[in-house]
């Protein structure tokens, strides 16, 4: 299961999406997420699917690799669908014991389940095509106006990037600890829920110590390189918009226009 968690991981590929300015990808992700909550019909979700499919084909990221990220949240998706199935009032289609499945519940369950899947897939696309360094630079440039009111923009962007980068590292560390404990006879799958939680203690303690050790090593490495924050620092690769970035903004504007038209007329 831990190997299926792909959030925060970068997938290298010689694609157009990978070469885009990180600011374009961050803005595009925000526009995509907002658009999903503007839709209230499957016709709107169809437009979001078309938009995501175009980005996926241009990114050259394998579709099965993206689908792996759905496995850890599959229970959440199923619970969302089932709650809407049974708790939405309307025309009853199936009734057994105290449960009722309504026509409106089927519609809402399918709609909200599809929206959640698209939300996860679209959000993970940004991390698949953007390195942590690019993410930090893009966030810092986008949040630069906040520095006028005293917000430490560079430090905030750096913390967000480090937190995102540490997700796959800690998952890999957890997988190693679990295999080591299983080799010593630990059992994480049998017994009731309390026994399983108790069996997780030998995992959490070494993982916590490893996280603190990595954080201390990172802080020591940054201090040894005379890191003093973002003020007065220069960039090895300054961000500059290219023609493809402006075309990407046009593509986003067309998508947002289609969303507004669909929301108004359908």
Secondary structure, DSSP 8 states (H G I E B T S, - for coil): -GGG--TT-------HHHHS-HHHHHHHHHHHHHHHHH--SHHHHHHHHHHHHHHHHHHT--HHHHHHHHHTTHHHHHHHHHHHHHH--SSEEEEETTEEEEHHHHHHHHHHHHHHHHHHHHHHHHHHHS-HHHHHHHHHHHTGGGGGGT--HHHHHHHHHHHHHHHHHHHHHHHHHHHHHHHTT--SSSS-HHHHHHHTHHHHHHHHHHHHHHHHHHHHHHHHTT---STT---SS-----HHHHHHHHHHHHHHHHHHHHHHH-
